[in-house]
Amino acid sequence: MSEDPRCCGTGTCIINDEGLCWCGQRWDGEKMCFPKAISAAVIGAGISGLSCATRLQAQGLQVQVFEKSRGASGRMSTRQTEETSADHGAQYFTARNPLFLKALHAWIQADVAAVWQPQLKVYEASQWRDSPSQERRYVGKPAMNSPGKFLAQNVSAHYSQTIDKVSRKNGKWQLHSAESGDLGASFDWLVLALPAPQALALLETSGEPLDTSTLQFQMKGCWTVMAEFNESLHLPFDAAFVNGEIISWVARNNSKPGRSGRETWTLHATPQWSQEWIELEKEEAAKRILECAQKLGFVAQPAKVSVHRWRYASGSLDPMPQFKVDENRKLGLCGDWLNGGRVEGAWLSGHQLAAEIQSVESALDKR
Ligand SMILES: Cc1cc2nc3c(=O)[nH]c(=O)nc-3n(C[C@H](O)[C@H](O)[C@H](O)COP(=O)(O)OP(=O)(O)OC[C@H]3O[C@@H](n4cnc5c(N)ncnc54)[C@H](O)[C@@H]3O)c2cc1C
């Protein structure tokens, strides 16, 4: 056996049909060698980027995540103040796909997610009614960003790194960040786990002749108000869907599992109203949303109000491609906008993209 040039040196080679020895070495046509590690840069530490990064890493790739914010989770976010915290992006998520249910089960085991059972109402034409929805709703615990933080602890993530230019040199991707300049390292794969307009803007810096038609997709904004109250509001609901007003959703953060602190409500304006008024001053947007909230029974003066403008809150391609891959350039796109516009779809988009990257690499290996 050791006479065979395909011997890995152990004298006990067992090379399978794919040219792989049990020791991990591969016959590359001329010699036995360890397959070189494939590297990937994932831009965006939202739930899609983190799900992609963790799976790529589990598949043996060397992965680094770059995120412009100070922490992980993207739109599954929580704003912390001295007195309380409020989920100001995603409010809850549902789970139907078996793969996502499996991941969710692990989050629940780790106590970073839990079922939320709000008293749920619907407001329409000045009337209240109970919501008929039987949907099982989940939230991050103790905050919506907890599952993201949980996933991020196992990957190499670089925060406060706004990637503002990507380029390709000698078949590898290179990154430039607004905070640190050229990042030095180069990567086999580039994964953009960003809302479509942000992915488009970044790809346009590459100078590559890419087909960006999918990325011309418009997403809608969302004005969000977080209102803290000194006392508990005696409203007969924990959350409500609102129809026919500029507000579409209100939720009592304290009704979610693991929350403490003073009573805080999150109020979301509708996508249509938010998009139409996206350039309003923050104070003016808050004033209009709080005026509308009075109709819903929010008559007490909030002790503190904060406002957030989501420029790219919602929207999804129809039909949903799940993810996109450019095999030749080793470029992948994932995110909610490619797969339904919600947390579950975002997670699945990243997860499936990682599997696709694996099959592209396996196919290249066999050539
Ligand atoms: C107000 C609101 C309410 C919502 N309500 C729900 C809900 O109730 N249920 C539900 O299922 N979903 C809801 N969603 C949608 C849900 O939050 C998203 O589907 C999901 O979180 C998207 O994850 P993502 O990874 O695709 O994108 P994101 O979470 O947006 O992640 C993208 C990440 O990329 C980072 N980034 C952007 N540009 C750069 C750059 N140049 N360099 C580095 N990093 C960059 C961002 O900071 C962000 O962390 C809501 C969203 C919003 C905004």
The ligand as an ORCA input file, in Angstrom:
! r2SCAN-3c Opt
* xyz 0 1
  C     -40.606     46.799     13.087
  C     -40.463     45.364     12.687
  C     -41.388     44.422     13.121
  C     -41.257     43.091     12.771
  N     -42.132     42.174     13.266
  C     -41.932     40.860     13.019
  C     -42.729     39.879     13.653
  O     -43.571     40.205     14.479
  N     -42.505     38.577     13.331
  C     -41.534     38.194     12.457
  O     -41.357     36.999     12.227
  N     -40.734     39.119     11.866
  C     -40.924     40.427     12.133
  N     -40.104     41.356     11.570
  C     -39.155     40.924     10.550
  C     -37.907     40.251     11.179
  O     -37.353     41.112     12.133
  C     -36.941     40.002     10.035
  O     -37.565     39.159      9.086
  C     -35.617     39.318     10.440
  O     -35.171     39.744     11.691
  C     -34.620     39.651      9.338
  O     -33.369     39.055      9.595
  P     -32.209     39.247      8.508
  O     -31.028     38.538      9.028
  O     -32.714     38.873      7.175
  O     -31.953     40.823      8.417
  P     -31.491     41.851      9.544
  O     -32.007     41.449     10.865
  O     -31.869     43.194      9.028
  O     -29.910     41.715      9.561
  C     -29.056     42.453      8.723
  C     -27.856     42.904      9.548
  O     -26.909     43.498      8.663
  C     -26.326     44.602      9.315
  N     -25.775     45.462      8.262
  C     -26.432     46.202      7.344
  N     -25.582     46.806      6.495
  C     -24.335     46.438      6.899
  C     -23.023     46.730      6.431
  N     -22.811     47.530      5.356
  N     -21.961     46.186      7.078
  C     -22.149     45.384      8.156
  N     -23.386     45.074      8.644
  C     -24.451     45.583      8.017
  C     -27.480     45.212     10.081
  O     -27.034     46.043     11.139
  C     -28.196     43.964     10.575
  O     -27.705     43.557     11.841
  C     -40.180     42.692     11.946
  C     -39.244     43.635     11.520
  C     -39.367     44.954     11.906
  C     -38.317     45.933     11.513
*
